[in-house]
Amino acid sequence: MIHYEDVKKAHERIRPYVYRTPLDQSMYLSNQDTKVYLKLENQQKMKCAKARGAFSKITSLSQDEINKGIVAISSGNHGAAISYASKLMGIEKTTVYVPETTPDSKIEKIEFYGAEVVKVGKNYDEAHAIGVERIQAHGGIFVDPCSDEVVIAGQGSIGLEILEEEPSIDTILVPIGGGGIITGISIAAKAVNPNIKIIGVQTAACPAMVAAMADEKFYEVYPTEDSICDALVGGVGYIPYQMSKRCIDDIIVVEETDIYDAIQHLLTKEKVVAEPAGAVGVAAIKKKGDLFKGRNVAVVITGGNMDEALMKEIMSRA
């Protein structure tokens, strides 16, 4: 079980290594009834929120653990964050398993910081299953982005920063893939303000947490349709599933067209580069604005690592 004190300790531990990212009010998304703020984790180290969890874990390891080597399984951002954190901390042996469909831009970033990239599986769930088998066979310290308590505590630092900077925030919108980021944010935010609403956002292509909460069943693997949100596919983490009823007040599901519109809005109006998974919170605000009437909402923009080809495609639609 992860507690508020764990998040506070993680926040202090990672402070020298990560940015305190801006919390900017959006004049375009706000109106006389609703204030909307963007927590710009796309401006974080590695251009993604996953840097917080990566440094939280890496800085907690003993030398004996480090000597075993670091292993991650990722669709991109978590792997890049682990590679970067390992390099900065002087760790020489880091391996990242990625799905065969991972964008080249994310693979290049992982490799740039020194980690070995191993492509396995047609999607994230397959890559995860194969990666776990190989870790069990060959060893190494596995850094799970969704079901590692130390990683989740590091992600929770986002929630601390939001409420330190703007205590009036009463709603936080967070993308859900495996569920690690929303779980950490919720633990921190609800400790500071028990009445705050933590609302997740998933894609219609892979609403795994929606199904898990509705069915009261842990979906480690979940079917995924084609989606531009490569970071929000596959099943959920076991810890996020266990804590979902405590941590998640509601989930909004958005369509691919909603996500395209949100990315365009962020680029053209807010001048913010957000990868598809990072833009789903804005998609939810634009789609379900009436739900937030009278509220002060923080939308977590979890990443800004967008493929050049995808950016050109999106801009051509504008």
C-alpha positions in Angstrom: 0.0 0.0 0.0 1.2 3.5 -0.9 0.7 6.4 1.5 1.0 10.1 1.4 4.3 10.0 3.3 5.8 7.8 0.6 4.9 10.5 -2.0 6.4 13.3 0.1 9.6 11.3 0.6 9.8 10.5 -3.1 9.3 14.2 -4.0 12.2 15.2 -1.8 14.4 12.4 -3.2 13.8 13.3 -6.9 13.8 17.1 -6.5 17.4 17.5 -7.7 16.7 15.5 -10.9 13.4 16.7 -12.2 11.7 20.0 -13.0 8.8 21.6 -11.1 6.7 22.0 -14.3 4.5 25.0 -14.9 0.8 25.0 -14.0 -0.7 27.5 -16.5 -4.3 28.7 -16.6 -5.8 28.2 -20.1 -7.7 31.2 -21.2 -9.1 29.3 -24.1 -10.5 26.4 -22.0 -11.6 28.5 -19.0 -14.8 30.5 -18.9 -16.9 32.4 -16.4 -18.0 29.2 -14.8 -14.8 27.0 -15.0 -11.1 27.6 -14.5 -8.9 25.2 -16.4 -5.2 24.8 -15.7 -2.6 22.8 -17.6 0.0 20.9 -15.7 2.7 20.9 -18.3 4.6 17.6 -17.8 5.4 17.8 -21.5 8.1 20.2 -20.3 9.5 17.7 -17.8 12.9 16.0 -18.2 12.6 13.6 -21.2 9.4 15.6 -22.1 7.2 13.2 -20.0 5.9 12.7 -16.5 7.5 9.2 -16.4 10.8 10.9 -15.4 9.4 11.3 -11.9 8.8 7.6 -11.3 12.0 6.6 -13.0 14.2 8.8 -10.7 12.1 7.8 -7.7 13.0 4.1 -8.3 16.6 4.6 -9.4 17.5 6.8 -6.4 16.0 4.2 -4.0 18.3 1.3 -5.1 21.3 -0.1 -3.3 24.6 -0.6 -5.0 24.0 -4.4 -4.9 20.7 -3.9 -6.7 22.2 -1.5 -9.3 24.9 -4.1 -10.0 22.3 -6.5 -11.2 21.2 -4.2 -14.0 18.0 -2.3 -14.6 15.3 -3.7 -16.8 12.1 -1.9 -18.0 9.2 -2.8 -20.3 7.7 0.2 -22.1 5.8 1.6 -25.0 8.3 4.4 -25.1 8.3 7.1 -22.4 8.9 5.0 -19.4 11.8 3.3 -21.2 13.3 6.7 -22.2 13.0 8.0 -18.6 14.7 4.8 -17.2 17.5 5.1 -19.7 18.1 8.7 -18.9 17.9 8.2 -15.1 20.3 5.3 -15.3 22.8 7.3 -17.3 22.6 10.2 -15.0 23.2 7.9 -12.0 26.1 6.1 -13.6 24.3 2.8 -14.2 25.9 1.0 -17.1 23.6 -2.0 -17.6 20.1 -1.0 -18.6 17.7 -3.0 -20.9 14.3 -1.8 -22.2 11.8 -4.2 -23.9 9.5 -2.4 -26.3 6.7 -3.5 -28.6 7.6 -3.8 -32.2 5.2 -1.0 -33.0 7.0 1.6 -30.8 7.6 4.9 -32.7 11.2 5.3 -34.0 11.5 8.7 -32.1 10.9 7.0 -28.8 13.3 4.1 -29.6 16.0 6.6 -30.6 15.6 8.5 -27.4 15.9 5.3 -25.3 19.1 4.3 -27.1 20.6 7.8 -27.0 20.9 7.6 -23.3 22.6 4.2 -23.4 20.0 1.6 -22.7 19.8 -1.5 -24.9 16.5 -1.7 -26.7 14.9 -5.1 -27.4 11.9 -5.2 -29.6 9.4 -8.0 -28.7 5.7 -8.6 -29.3 3.1 -7.0 -31.6 1.7 -4.8 -28.8 2.4 -3.7 -25.2 0.7 -6.7 -23.6 2.7 -9.1 -25.7 5.9 -7.2 -25.0 5.1 -7.2 -21.3 4.6 -10.9 -21.1 7.7 -11.7 -23.1 9.8 -9.2 -21.1 8.7 -10.6 -17.7 9.6 -14.1 -18.8 13.1 -12.9 -19.8 13.6 -11.0 -16.6 12.6 -14.1 -14.6 15.1 -16.1 -16.7 18.0 -13.7 -16.7 17.6 -11.5 -13.7 17.9 -7.7 -13.2 15.9 -5.1 -11.3 12.5 -4.8 -13.0 11.1 -1.2 -12.9 7.4 -1.5 -13.5 5.7 1.8 -14.4 2.3 0.7 -13.1 2.8 -1.7 -10.2 5.9 -0.5 -8.4 5.1 1.4 -5.3 8.3 3.5 -5.4 7.6 4.5 -9.0 4.0 5.4 -8.3 5.0 7.5 -5.3 7.3 9.4 -7.5 4.5 10.1 -10.0 2.4 11.4 -7.1 4.7 14.4 -6.8 2.6 15.9 -9.7 -0.4 16.0 -7.4 1.6 17.7 -4.6 2.9 20.4 -6.9 -0.5 21.1 -8.4 -2.1 21.8 -4.9 0.9 23.6 -3.6 0.7 26.1 -6.5 -3.1 26.4 -6.8 -4.9 25.2 -3.6 -8.3 26.1 -5.1 -8.0 23.1 -7.6 -10.9 20.8 -6.9 -10.7 18.5 -9.9 -7.7 16.8 -11.6 -8.0 15.1 -15.0 -5.3 12.4 -15.6 -4.8 10.1 -18.6 -5.0 6.4 -17.7 -2.9 3.7 -19.4 -1.7 1.2 -16.8 -2.9 3.6 -14.1 0.3 4.3 -12.2 0.3 8.1 -12.7 -3.3 8.6 -11.7 -2.9 6.4 -8.6 0.1 8.4 -7.4 -1.5 11.8 -8.1 -4.7 10.7 -6.3 -2.9 9.5 -3.2 -1.2 12.8 -2.8 -4.1 15.0 -3.8 -6.7 13.3 -1.6 -4.4 13.5 1.4 -4.2 17.3 1.0 -7.9 17.7 0.0 -10.1 14.7 0.7 -12.9 16.3 -1.3 -10.9 16.7 -4.5 -12.2 14.8 -7.6 -9.7 12.7 -9.5 -11.0 11.9 -13.0 -9.3 9.5 -15.4 -9.4 9.7 -19.1 -9.1 6.6 -21.4 -9.5 6.0 -25.1 -12.4 4.2 -26.6 -9.8 2.0 -28.3 -8.7 0.6 -24.9 -10.9 1.4 -21.9 -9.2 -1.2 -19.7 -9.6 0.5 -16.4 -13.3 1.3 -17.1 -13.9 -2.4 -17.7 -11.8 -3.4 -14.7 -13.7 -1.2 -12.3 -17.1 -2.1 -13.8 -16.4 -5.8 -13.8 -14.4 -5.8 -10.6 -11.8 -7.8 -12.4 -8.1 -7.3 -12.9 -7.3 -7.1 -16.6 -3.5 -7.4 -16.9 -4.2 -7.9 -20.7 -6.9 -6.1 -22.5 -7.8 -6.0 -26.2 -6.8 -2.8 -28.1 -8.1 -1.3 -31.3 -5.9 0.8 -33.5 -5.1 4.1 -31.7 -2.8 7.1 -32.0 -2.4 6.8 -28.2 0.4 4.2 -28.1 1.0 5.0 -24.4 -2.6 4.2 -23.3 -3.0 0.7 -24.6 -3.0 -2.7 -23.0 -4.1 -3.8 -19.5 -3.8 -2.1 -16.2 -1.3 -2.5 -13.3 -2.3 -4.6 -10.3 -1.7 -1.9 -7.7 -3.7 0.7 -9.7 -6.5 -1.8 -10.0 -6.4 -2.6 -6.3 -6.6 1.1 -5.4 -8.9 2.2 -8.2 -12.1 2.6 -6.2 -10.2 4.6 -3.6 -8.3 6.7 -6.1 -10.5 7.2 -9.1 -13.8 9.1 -8.9 -14.8 8.8 -12.5 -13.4 8.0 -16.0 -14.2 9.8 -19.2 -13.8 7.9 -22.5 -12.7 9.8 -25.5 -12.7 8.9 -29.2 -9.8 9.2 -31.7 -11.4 12.3 -33.3 -11.6 14.0 -29.9 -7.9 13.3 -29.4 -6.9 14.8 -32.8 -9.0 17.9 -32.0 -7.3 18.2 -28.6 -3.8 18.0 -30.0 -4.7 20.6 -32.6 -6.1 22.9 -29.9 -3.0 22.6 -27.8 -0.7 23.3 -30.8 -2.6 26.1 -32.4 -4.2 27.9 -29.4 -2.1 27.0 -26.3 1.2 26.6 -28.2 1.8 23.4 -26.4 3.2 20.2 -28.0 1.4 17.2 -26.5 1.7 13.6 -27.6 -1.7 11.9 -28.1 -1.8 10.3 -24.7 -0.9 13.6 -23.1 -3.8 15.4 -24.8 -6.7 13.2 -23.7 -7.5 15.3 -20.7 -8.0 18.3 -22.9 -10.2 16.1 -25.2 -12.3 15.3 -22.1 -12.7 18.9 -21.2 -13.7 19.9 -24.7 -16.1 16.9 -25.0 -17.7 17.0 -21.5 -17.3 20.7 -20.5 -20.6 20.8 -18.7 -19.4 18.3 -16.2 -16.9 20.8 -14.9 -19.1 23.8 -14.5 -18.3 25.7 -11.4 -15.0 23.8 -10.8 -11.3 24.6 -10.9 -9.7 21.9 -13.0 -6.1 20.8 -13.5 -5.4 18.8 -16.6 -2.2 16.8 -16.6 -0.4 17.0 -20.0 1.6 13.9 -19.4 4.0 14.0 -22.3 5.2 15.8 -25.4 7.0 13.1 -27.4 5.2 13.2 -30.7 6.4 11.5 -33.9 7.2 14.1 -36.6 5.1 12.2 -39.1 2.1 12.2 -36.7 2.5 16.0 -36.0 2.5 16.6 -39.8 -0.6 14.5 -40.2 -2.4 16.4 -37.3 -1.4 19.8 -38.6 -2.6 18.9 -42.1 -6.1 18.4 -40.6 -6.1 21.8 -39.0 
